[in-house]
Amino acid sequence: MATSLFRKCPLAMLTAASLLPLALLTTPAFAECERGDLDTIYCDENGDMVADRPADESEWANPDTLIFAYTPVEDPAIYSDIWQPFIDHLAEVTERDVRFFAVQSNAAQVEAMRSGRLHIAGFSTGPTPFAVNLAGAVPFALMGSDDGQFGYTLQLFTHVDSDIHEVEDLKGKRVAHTSPTSNSGNLAPRALLPELGITPDEDYEVVYSGSHDQSMLGVVAKDYDAAPVASEVVERMAARGLYDEEDVRLIFESDRFPTTSYNYAHNLHPDLVEKIEEAFFSFDFIGTELGEEFEGVEKFIPINYQDNWKVIRTIQAANNVSYTPENLEE
């Protein structure tokens, strides 16, 4: 029986290579092949927009210990406890040890998978295309409900005492975006708000807060006049009592986007991938801390990058985003 070693993965385990800046993590390119936007070390001969498994079976990874990472959050320690029931399940189904790697940034998470030190990961919506193209991540699952519904919205909040009541009132204000690669926290408002008569950086000042949590708390503290954030994040914050919902006003909400993608590294042995997928799709959220944290989520549902991330790629294209290490590290 495998043991679930759900703890922060020591940095020493990642080796010096995985801690280099992403731009310096280079590997000899494959022979010339079809690859689309993928980095030159990957191929995409079947046109599904994700890296193919290496043709040479000797290059397939089949580690005894699996490293799992969830998307960067404000307090990784909280999430290590929340994820434990799933990690125990993953260890049981795969018959491997499973260790949790607490990542501090999207770039660090992508670096770890690209360097072969991260095998399974939840990447945030906006960074997912970077993980796919720079690290060979293969998205296969999302959290959803029993009826197959999934996703989140961009919500634009201001303080309840502010004079901002609609999007046009943002003119001349100081608005917190989260980070350059964030979908709901930056790219989506840059693509969607001009249709409502407001252009970020032109009609209001953009200040990067660093995270959805910090954006929301900054609005509550009146450090920022408003902030676009991910609905799923602020809902969890409210549930944990991190802010009072009566202190803020919602002035805009978008259509739904896909939420955090769950990925395996492209070079994992197919038998291991089968077990990983089995673990995800057989996990029961009900009665677990994970189910309590992600309200409304009942199971992992199968997805694919080509179809389910089309809207995100469209938003990123509208923002002239290119999938480079430099853009991810901004």
N, C-alpha and C positions, 0 to 999 in steps of 0.2 A: 504493500500500500504506500502510495506516495505521500509525502508530508508537505503540507502547505506551510511554507516559510514566509508568511505575510509580514514583511518588515521592509524598511527602507533599504534598498540595495546599496551597499557600501560603494563609494566612488571608486575604490580600488578595483572593484570587479569590472568596471567599465573600460579599463585600460587607458593608457595615455592617448591612444589614437582616437577614442570616442570623445575625448574632452577637447580635441582641437576645434578651432572655428570651422564651421561647416564648409566654408570655401576652400579649406585646406585638406579636406578629406577626399582625396582623389584616388581613383582606381583605374588601371588600364582599361580602355574602352573595349567593348565587344567588337567582333567583326561588323562590318557595315550591315545594317538591318533597318527595318521599319520601326520607328520609335515615337513618332509624333512629338509631344512636348517632353517626353521622358529624357532624363539625363543620359549621356552617351554610354554609361555603363549598363544600361538596360535596353531590352528589345521588346517590341509589341507587334509581333507578327500576325496575331489574330485580330488586331484592331479594336480591342476592348478598352483601350486607354490606360491599362495598368501593365506593370512589368510582367513579362513571361517568366515562368520558372526556368532556371538554366537547363539547357538541353543535356548537359553533361551531368549524369546522376551523382558523380563524385563531388559536385558543388552543392548538392542538397544538404541543408542543415537539419540535424536531428538531435538537438541538445537534450541532455538529461535534466537540466534545470531550465525552466522557462522564465523569462523576465517579462513582467507585465507593467505597463505604465498607463495611468489615466492622465487626461489633459491637465496642464498646469492650473492649480487652484490656489486661493489665498492661504489656506491652511491644509497642507497635504496630510498632516497627522490625522485630521478628522476623517478624511476620505480613506485612509488606510484601514481604519476600523470599519467604515461603512462597506467597503469592498470585500471584507474578509469572507463572508458566506459564499460569495461567488468564487473567490480564489480557492477556497476549500473544494468547491465543486469542480473547478477546472483541474485541480491537482488530482482529484479522484478519477475523473474521466480520462485524462491523458496519462495517468500513472507516472507523473513526473513531479519533481519539486517545482514550486512556483514562488517566485520572489517579486515583491513590489518595488518598483523604481520610482521614487518621488522626483518628478522633473520640475525644474524651476522656470523653464521657458519653452516656447514652441520650438525654437531653434535647437535647444539641447535635446529635446525629444526626437526631432528629426535626425540629428547627428547620431544619436544612440542607435536608431534603427538602421541608418545607412552604414554604420560601422559594424553591424552584425551583433551588437550587444543588447538589442531590444527585439523581442520576438513577437509580442502582441501588444497593441496599444490603442487607446482611445484618443483620436485627434479631434480637436475642435473643428467646427464647420469650415471656417476660412482657411486655416492651415492644412486641411486635408489634401487639397491639390498639391501643396508643396511637398507633403509627405509622400504622396503618390509619385510625383515626378522626380524628387530628389533622393528619396530613401527606399523606393521600391515597395512602399506600403500597398496592401491590397485590401480595400474596404469590403466588408462582407456582411456587416450587421449594424443595426441601429436599435436603440430602445424604443419600444412602441406599445400599443395596447392590443388586446385580444382581437380587435377588429382590423388590425393592420395600420391604424393611424399612428403617425409620428410627426415630430418636428416642433418648431418653436417660431416665435415671431420677433421682429424688431419692435421694441416698445420705446417710445420717446417720452421721458419723464421730466417734469420741472417741479420745483417746490410749490406746495399748495398756496403759499403766500405770495408767489411771484405774479408779475403782470403778463405772463405768457399763458395764453389760452388756446392758441392754435399755432401751426407750423410757421406761418408768416410772422408771428411775433418774435421769432428767433433773431431777426435782423438786429445787428449790433451787439449781440449777446456773446457770452463766453460759454462754449459748449464742450463738454468732456466726451471725446471719443476714447475708445479703450487702447487699441494698438493698430499699427498700419495694416496688419494682415487679418484682423478680426472682421468677420462678415457683418454681423449685426451691429458691432461696435464701431465700424468705420466704413467698410466698402459699400455695404447696402445703403446707408444714409447718403453716401456720396453719389450713388446711382439713382436713388429713389426721390430724394428731397428736391432736386432741381425740377422735377415734374410738378411739385407743389409750390414752386416759386422761390425756393431757398437753395442757394448753392454754398455748401461748406467752404470755408476759407475765404470766400468772397463776401457773403452776407453775414457770417458770424465767425468769430475766432475759434479755431479748433485747438484744444489742449488735450494731449494724451495722458490719461490717468494711469494706464498700465493694466487695468482689469475691469471687468464689469462690476465687481464688488466695489472697487474704489470709485468708479463713476457714480454708482448709486448712493454710496455713503457721502460722496462729495455734494450731490444734489441735496440730500437731507441736511447737511451741514451748511448749505448755501455757499460752498466753495465754488460751485459751478452753477450757471443759470439753468442748464438742462443737460440731458445725457441720453443718447441712444444706447440701449442695452438689450441683452437677450432675455426673453420672457422667462425661460426656464431657470435662469440664474437668479433673477429677482424674486421669483416665486419661492425658491428654496431659501433665499435670504430672509424673506418674510416669515416663512414657516419656522425658521430658527430664531426668530425674534431679533434679527440684526438691524431692522429698521421698522418704523411704524408706517403702515400703508396709508394712514390718514395724513402723513406729512408730505405726500407727493401727489402730483396730478398727472394723469396720462393724457397726452395731447395727440399722439399718433400711434397706430399699430399697423404693421404690414401684413401681407399674406404670410403663410407658413413656409419655413425653410427646413431642410433636414438638420438634425441635431448632430451631436458628436458621433463620428464614425468609429467603428471598431475594426481593426486591421490586423492582418498577420504579415510577416515579412515574406516577400515574394519567393525566396529561395528555401522555404521550409519544405521538408519531405512531405509528399502528398498524403501519406498515411497519418502523419502528425496533424496536418491541416484538417483532415477529416475528423480527428478526435477533438480538435479545438472547436470546430464548427458544431460538433455534437454537444460539447459542453455549453456553448453559448445558447443554442436553441433548445436545450432541455432544462435550462435553469428556470426555476420558479421564483419570481420576485416576492410573491405573497408571503407576508409574515417575516420578511428579512429587513435588516436595516437599509439595504439598498432600495427595497421597495418603498420604504417609508420616506427615504430621501428624495427619490424621483417619483413624486406623486403622479398617479395616472398611468405609470408604466407598469406593464404586466409581464412583458417578455421581450427577448431580443427577436427582431424580425430580419429576414434576409433582404439585402439590398445589393446594388452594384453601382460602382462609381460612374460609369458612362451615363446611366439614366438618372440616377438620383442626385447627382451633383451638377446636372446641366444648368440649373438656375444659378448656382453659385459661380460656375465658370463664366456664365453670361455677365453677372455682376462684376466679377473680377476683370473681365475683358473690357467692360465699360469704364473701368478705372485704370486701364492700361497696365494691369498687373502681369508681370512675367515671372515664371517660377524659377527664380535664381536664389542662391544662398544669401546674396546681399539683400534682396527684397525681404526675405524671411527674417533676417537679423535686424532690420530697421526698427 
